[in-house]
Amino acid sequence: MDLRRAIVAGVPQLMADLDHDTRNVLLTLARVWTTLATDSILSKDAGADWALERLPFRHGAVLAYARAIYLGEEKERWDGELRAGVRPCAGFLVGAIGRQWLT
């Protein structure tokens, strides 16, 4: 229970960092959701894999891009449609965390 409380308590700070640490914030939010849902602590890329299977299609490209940057498969350039999708994706992840926390 302490782990669950601690990771949820960090969500507001993560959201405050979204604009300047986009990749890490998105991956950490996915990891928090994964931990709450599975009681397993996974790496950022494994957490993203788990979340990608559960995300609505419209958010998948944003999280998949963050994962690809993390793995060194892409250069970090948040622009265009990806930039526009960051906040909605993060919002979905925060909502999923909240729903999981309440269960």
Secondary structure by P-SEA (a helix, b strand, c coil): caaaaaaaaaaaaaaaacccaaaaaaaaaaaaaaaaaccccccaaaaaaaaaacccccaaaaaaaaaaaaacccccccccccccaaaaaaaaaaaaaaaaaac
